[in-house]
Amino acid sequence: MDAEDGHAHAIDTSIPSAARMYDWLLGGELNFEADRRACQDLLRIAPSSRELAVNNRWFLERVVRFLARECGITQFVDHGSGLPTRPNVHQIVQDVHPKDARVAYIDIDPIVIAHGRTSLDVNSGTRFIEASMTDTERIVEQASGGGFIDFAQPVAALYVSVIHCLKDAERPEEMIRRMRERLAPGSYMVICQLVSDDRTVRDEVTRLMKDGTGDQWGRVREKRDVRRYFDGLTVLEPYLIDVTHWRPDNELRQRRAQQTHEWVEFGGVARIP
């Protein structure tokens, strides 16, 4: 995996990180005691959080496979890629397009950066870029360097379970708009984030995550917030939905995805007209 130079960030394992908490919820080992304690606190507020994380990961696998196989997309930009979890995005895409697949991973978490540069499969079809997901110009510049990602051709931009990490002041809607404007017609955007109809859950989880991560988090939002991300886009069926139910396949049924109640990952897939 090609490494792109960025700003150095100190690793403080005493402060939980959303990426490492997600890793623990998925049964991973790239986490620390502070992350595990924070997850236990989270489970007291939203007991189905582990199921939610697993269902969301399965959605990512399904949607990447769909875009690669059914839509012919070979180029992917994975914003807030998180810690490596097999199968990784590039493995799914390369299974469909072994010669043409190009996947750029974007993250700024220091431990994600360290593992992204050492633990993922090393091959010419992947690139790791250290950048905030809101820094569209840097992402496009670094991803297109050397002709790696050709933004004149269709690209799939992934924002899967990451936008809740952004504060309102970081203007996530404008981030989506900026990337949309850089994508060629026929490109796709995959967007989902944590939402809840229960105000208590929204407030308590948001407070827990902001306090625990040193204010490195945004908020749990409502479905109406996510719908605004899709303004100007052509949303594919089944439109915007709890992503657990987005185009379920036989494998998902065999895995027996569980319904979550306190909150869900809400979003969908849209095409650039």
N, C-alpha and C positions, 0 to 999 in steps of 0.2 A: 504494500500500500504506500503510495506516495505521501509524504508528509509536507504540509505547507507551514511555513514559519508564521508564528503569531506572537501574541503577547504572553509572557510567562505568568502563570498563576500558582500561588502557593497552595499546597494540599493540606487541609486541616481536617483530619479524620474525626475530630471531636464535634464537628458541626454536621448534621445530617444533610445529605444532598438528595434531590428528587430522583436523580438517575440511579443512585445506589439503593434508595428505598424501593424503586421499581424493580431493581435487580433482585432484592430480597423477596419481594412479593411473588416474583416469578420462580423462586427457588434457587436463585443464583448464589454465588459465593464471593462476588466482588463487592462486599459491603462490610461495614464496621459496626461496632457496638452502638454508636450513636444513631446509626441508620435503623438498626433493629429496634431500639427503644422507641424511636419516632414512629415506626410502623406499628408497634404494639399500641401506642397512643392513638394512632389513626384507626386501627381496628376497633377500638372502643367506641369511636364516633360512627364509623361506617364499617360494620362487620363484614360486608361483602367485598371489601377492597381487594382481597387476594383474587377472587373470582373475576372482578372487573379487570385487573391487570392481565390475567391470563386470556380473557376474552378479547381484550384489545390487541394482544400480541397475535392471536389467531387472525383477527381482522387484518392486521398488517400483512401477514403472510398471504391471505386470500387476495387482498387488493393488489399487491405487487404481482402476484402470479396472473391475475386477471389482466392487468395493464400490459404485462409482457406478452402473454399468450394471445389474448383476445384482441388487444388494441395495437399490438406490434411495437410497443414502446421499448426502446433499448437504453435510454438515458434517464437516470434518476438522480434527484438531489434530495437527500434525506436530512431535513432540518431537525436539530435536536435528536441526533441518532441514538444517544445513550450508550450504555455498555454493550459489548458484543453478546448477542443471544442467538444461538443457532436455531433455525437457519437465518443467517443475516440476509439483508436485502440483496446484496450482490450475489449470494449463492443461489437465491431464487431466480434472479434475472439471468444469471449465467447458465442455469439449468435449461432455460428456454432459448437464450441467445448466447451460446458459448463463445462466439468469436466477437460479437459486436457490443456486448453489454458494457456500460459505463455507469458507475455509481459513485457519486460524491457524497461523503458523509460530513455533516456539519455539526460541530458542538464546541462548547467553551468550558465545560466542566473539566478541571485539571486531571481527575482520575480517568474520565472518559477519554481525554486526549492521550494520556499515557498508554491505556490499553488499546485505543484505536490505532496507535502507531506501532504497536508491538504484537498484539494478540490476533488481529484479524488476518485472514489469508493474504499473503503477499502476492499480488498479481497486477498486471498492467491495466486491469479493468476497474480498479478502485483508487480513490483518492480521499485523503482525510484533510479537512480544512478547519483550522481553528478560527472560529468566528461566532459572534452572536447571530442568532437566526434573524435578527432585525437588520443586520448589516448587509442589505441586499447587494450593494455595489461591490463590496469585498467578495461576497460569495460568488457572484457572477464572474468577476475578474479572475478569481483563483480557480474556479471550476472550468472556465473556458481556456485557461492558459495552456498553450501547447496543443490546442484543439481537442482537449479532453472531452468537454461537453460542448456540443455545437448548439447554441441557443437559437440558431436559425432553423433548426429541425425540432420536431416534437420532443418535449421533455416532460417527465412526471415529477412535480414538486410535492414532496411529502411533508405534511405538518401533522403527524400522528401523535396525539396525546402529549403535546408540548406547549400549546398556546396558553394553557392555564398557568404556565410558569412566567408569563409576561404580565407586568403591571399595566393598568389602563393607560398610564402616562407613556408607556412604550408604544402605544397605538397599534395594536395587533391588526386592526382592519387596514391601516395604511401599509403595514408590512405585506399583507396579502396582496393589496393592490399593486405595490411596487414590483413584486415578483410576477404577478399576472401580466403586467405590462412588458416584462422582459421575455415572456414565453411566446413561442411561435404558435400560430393557429394549429389546432390539432393536438396541443399539449393538454395535460391534465393536472389538476390540483386535488390532492387528498387532504382533507382537513377534518379533524375532530378534536374535541377537548372535553374535560370533565364538566358535567352540568348536574344540577339537582333542582327538583321542584320544591325541595324542603329548605326553607330559609335558614333554619337552625343548622342543618348539615353544611350548607354553603358557608355560613359565618364561622362555624366551629372548625371546619377543616381548613379554611383560609387562614384563620388565626393560628392554628397549630403549625401549619407549614411556614407561614411568614416568621413566626417566633422561632421555630426550630432551625430554619435555614439561614438565620441572620438577615431576614427580609429579602432573600433571593427567590422570591416566588410571586405569583400574581394573585389570582383568585379563582374559585369555583364560580362558574357563570350560569346563566340561564339559557334555555334553548333559543330564545329570541336573539341573544347576543351572537350565537354561532350562525344563525341564519344570515346575519348581516355580512359575515365573511364571504358569502356566496353571491353577493350582489354583482350582476354583470356576467355571471358564469352560467353555463348550461349544465344543470345538475342531472346526473344519470339516475335512472331507477335503481333502487327503490327510494330515491330522493334522500331527504335528511332523516336520520333514524338513529336509534341506539345501534351502534356499529356491530354489536353482537349478532344482529339480524340482517346485516348487509350481505346479500347473496350467499347464504349458507350453502356449503357443499357437503358431500357425503362424509368427508373427513371431519368436518366440524360436528356433524351429527354423531359420529362415532366417538368424538371426544366429549360429547355431552356438555356443551357450554351451559353455564348456569346463569339464570337471570339474577341481576343485581337490583336492589331496591332503593338504597339510600341515594345513590347517584349512578350515572351512566356516562359512557363515552358517546357523545352525540356528534354526528357529522355525516360526511358522505364523500362522494367523488364527483368532480365537475370537469367539464371539457372547455377549453378555450375556444370560443366560436371563431 
